[in-house]
Amino acid sequence: MDNDNKQINPQDPWQNLTQFTPARIALGHVGISLPTHASLEFAHAHALARDAVNIPLDFANLEHRLNKLGYQTLILQTRAENHRMYLQRPDLGRLLSVSALACLRNTPQTNTDAVVVVADGLSSKAIENHAEPFLSLLLPELQAKDCTLPPVCLVKHGRVAIGDAVAEHFTARLCIVLIGERPGLSAPDSMGIYFTYKAKSGISTDADRNCISNIHQNGLSYGQALKKLLYLINESEKLKLSGVNLKDQTTENETTDLRKDSNFLLG
């Protein structure tokens, strides 16, 4: 009987490879169709990805959590008035609304070293899960450098370039944007970080930015992302630029404690 079972259900040689990747491999088949289990897993992953795009981020809750950590915040809105408009008009997600501009005008405009912007992007779940724990690591690092920071700006329906307008208002040398990335079937809550040196609204382009992507439980860790970001900040201050001419040369063997270096935020 055992020998018969082995012949009926031979071991799939691809199965051992599943330990190395979350990608959908070795799913098997029933005739020309997927097995029920694999089909249901795909449907579940697809539902999670759709939810990440469509369920709105609870900005009030995120603000409360950051305030409890001792950080001031501002909640701003782009010109994308609703979620449908945000998805259909990416350009409006790059522009601050009239009310947001008024809010910034009522906020003291001083020369700052860096501004941190958090936008929901295309995955509210990414920001819900990862923004607070990452900021709890990043903000103390910046403060340890005597970095002057305005309130953390939480932007509803924001695209990456919305950070340019915020950075320009505060005359910030460094612009750091945390944003929910387009969800995939294996990572519905992936967060990205975009860094721009001397960002200017309407002038800075994607070529002027550095991106740290794929931050989630099965991707880049908070510590790894922080190390990369601090490295980019250090190098940008030396070279006075960011983007395609600034390369991430961090390695896994490098220490994450970059506070031993000279003060990269001053000078």
C-alpha positions in Angstrom: 0.0 0.0 0.0 2.8 2.5 0.9 4.5 1.8 -2.4 1.3 2.4 -4.3 0.8 5.8 -2.5 4.3 6.8 -3.4 3.6 6.1 -7.1 0.2 7.9 -7.0 1.6 11.0 -5.2 5.3 11.3 -6.1 7.2 14.1 -4.4 7.4 17.3 -6.4 11.1 18.1 -7.0 10.2 21.8 -7.0 8.8 21.7 -3.5 12.2 22.0 -1.8 12.7 25.4 -3.5 9.7 27.0 -1.7 11.9 27.5 1.4 14.0 30.0 -0.5 11.3 32.3 -1.9 7.7 33.6 -1.2 7.0 33.4 -4.9 4.3 31.1 -6.1 6.2 28.0 -7.3 5.5 24.3 -7.1 1.8 24.9 -6.8 0.9 21.6 -8.4 -2.1 20.9 -10.6 -5.3 18.9 -10.9 -5.7 18.2 -14.5 -5.2 21.6 -16.2 -6.2 23.5 -13.0 -4.6 24.6 -9.8 -5.3 22.6 -6.7 -8.0 24.0 -4.5 -5.6 25.1 -1.7 -3.4 27.0 -4.2 -6.4 28.6 -5.8 -7.8 29.8 -2.4 -4.4 31.1 -1.4 -4.2 33.2 -4.6 -7.7 34.6 -4.1 -6.8 35.5 -0.5 -3.6 37.3 -1.5 -5.5 39.2 -4.3 -8.1 40.3 -1.7 -5.4 41.5 0.6 -3.8 43.5 -2.2 -7.1 45.1 -3.1 -7.8 46.0 0.5 -4.4 47.6 0.9 -5.2 49.9 -2.0 -8.8 50.7 -1.2 -9.1 50.7 2.6 -8.3 54.3 3.8 -5.5 54.9 6.3 -6.6 56.0 9.8 -4.6 59.2 9.9 -6.0 60.2 13.3 -4.9 57.0 14.8 -1.4 57.3 13.3 -1.2 60.9 14.5 -2.2 59.8 18.0 0.5 57.0 18.1 3.2 59.4 16.9 2.1 62.1 19.4 2.4 59.5 22.2 6.0 59.0 21.2 6.5 62.7 21.7 6.5 63.8 18.0 4.5 66.7 16.7 2.5 66.1 13.5 0.5 67.9 10.8 -2.2 66.2 8.8 -2.3 67.6 5.2 -4.4 66.8 2.2 -3.5 66.8 -1.5 -5.8 68.0 -4.3 -7.0 64.5 -4.9 -10.3 65.0 -3.0 -11.2 61.3 -2.8 -9.7 57.9 -3.4 -11.1 57.4 -6.9 -9.6 60.8 -8.0 -6.3 59.8 -6.3 -6.1 56.6 -8.4 -7.2 58.3 -11.7 -5.3 61.5 -11.4 -1.7 60.9 -10.1 -0.9 64.6 -10.8 -3.3 65.7 -8.1 -1.6 63.6 -5.5 1.6 65.6 -6.1 -0.1 68.9 -5.2 -1.2 70.2 -1.8 -4.8 71.3 -1.4 -5.8 74.9 -0.6 -6.4 73.9 3.1 -3.0 72.2 3.3 -1.3 75.3 2.0 -3.2 77.4 4.5 -2.1 75.0 7.3 1.5 75.3 6.3 1.3 79.1 6.1 0.1 79.1 9.7 3.1 76.8 10.7 6.4 78.7 11.5 8.5 78.6 8.4 12.1 78.3 9.5 15.3 76.8 7.9 15.3 73.1 8.9 17.7 70.4 8.3 15.2 67.7 7.3 11.5 67.2 6.8 9.8 63.8 7.2 6.6 63.2 5.2 4.4 60.2 5.6 1.9 59.5 2.7 -0.6 56.7 2.4 0.3 56.0 -1.2 -1.0 52.8 -2.8 -1.0 50.7 0.4 -2.6 52.1 3.6 -1.6 48.8 5.3 2.1 49.5 4.7 1.9 52.8 6.5 -0.4 51.4 9.2 2.1 48.6 9.9 5.5 50.1 9.4 5.5 53.9 9.6 5.4 54.2 13.4 8.1 51.6 14.2 10.4 52.9 11.5 10.0 56.5 12.7 10.7 55.4 16.2 14.2 54.5 15.0 14.8 57.2 12.5 13.7 60.3 14.4 15.9 59.7 17.4 18.9 59.2 15.0 18.2 62.6 13.4 17.7 64.3 16.8 21.0 62.8 18.0 22.6 64.8 15.2 21.0 68.0 16.5 18.9 68.0 13.4 16.2 70.7 13.3 12.9 69.0 12.4 9.4 70.5 11.7 6.4 68.4 12.6 6.1 65.1 10.8 3.7 65.8 7.9 1.0 63.1 7.4 -0.3 63.5 3.8 -3.6 62.0 2.7 -3.8 60.8 -0.9 -0.1 61.7 -1.4 2.3 60.7 -4.2 6.1 60.7 -3.8 6.6 64.2 -5.2 4.3 65.7 -2.5 7.4 65.8 -0.3 8.9 68.4 -2.5 6.3 71.1 -1.7 6.5 70.4 2.0 10.3 70.5 2.0 10.3 73.7 0.0 7.9 75.4 2.5 10.3 74.5 5.4 13.4 75.3 3.4 14.6 71.8 4.3 17.9 70.5 2.8 16.7 66.9 3.2 13.4 65.5 2.3 12.4 62.0 3.6 9.1 60.5 2.3 7.6 57.3 3.7 4.9 55.9 1.4 2.9 52.8 0.8 4.1 51.0 -2.3 1.9 49.3 -4.9 0.9 46.0 -3.3 1.9 42.7 -4.8 0.4 39.3 -4.3 3.2 38.3 -1.9 3.6 41.7 -0.1 0.4 43.8 0.3 2.1 46.0 2.9 5.4 47.0 1.4 6.7 50.5 2.4 9.1 52.6 0.5 11.4 55.5 1.5 12.3 58.3 -1.0 15.1 60.7 -0.2 15.8 63.9 -2.0 18.5 66.5 -1.3 17.2 70.1 -1.6 13.9 69.1 -3.0 12.0 71.8 -5.0 8.3 71.6 -6.0 7.9 71.3 -9.7 11.7 71.0 -10.3 12.8 67.8 -8.6 12.3 64.7 -10.6 12.5 60.9 -9.9 16.1 61.1 -11.1 16.8 63.4 -8.2 15.6 60.9 -5.6 17.0 57.8 -4.0 14.5 54.9 -3.2 14.7 52.3 -0.5 12.0 49.8 -1.3 10.4 46.6 -0.1 10.3 47.3 3.6 8.0 44.7 5.2 8.1 41.6 7.4 9.5 39.3 4.7 11.6 42.0 2.9 14.0 44.7 4.1 14.0 45.1 7.9 13.7 48.5 9.7 17.3 48.3 10.7 18.5 47.6 7.2 16.4 50.4 5.8 17.7 52.8 8.4 21.3 51.9 7.7 20.8 52.6 4.0 19.0 55.9 4.6 21.6 57.2 7.0 24.3 56.2 4.6 22.6 58.1 1.7 22.1 61.2 4.0 25.8 61.1 4.9 26.9 60.9 1.3 24.4 63.4 0.0 25.8 66.0 2.4 29.3 65.3 1.2 28.4 65.4 -2.5 25.5 68.0 -2.3 23.2 65.9 -4.3 20.9 62.9 -4.4 19.4 60.6 -7.0 21.1 58.7 -9.8 24.5 60.1 -9.0 24.3 58.9 -5.4 24.8 55.2 -5.1 24.0 53.0 -2.1 27.2 51.1 -1.2 26.1 49.7 2.2 26.8 46.1 2.9 25.4 43.7 5.5 28.7 43.8 7.4 28.6 47.5 8.0 27.5 48.8 11.4 24.1 50.5 11.7 25.5 53.0 14.3 26.5 55.9 12.0 26.4 58.4 14.8 30.2 58.0 15.2 30.6 59.9 12.0 30.9 63.7 11.7 27.6 65.6 12.0 26.2 65.1 8.5 23.3 67.4 9.1 25.3 70.5 10.0 27.6 72.5 7.7 
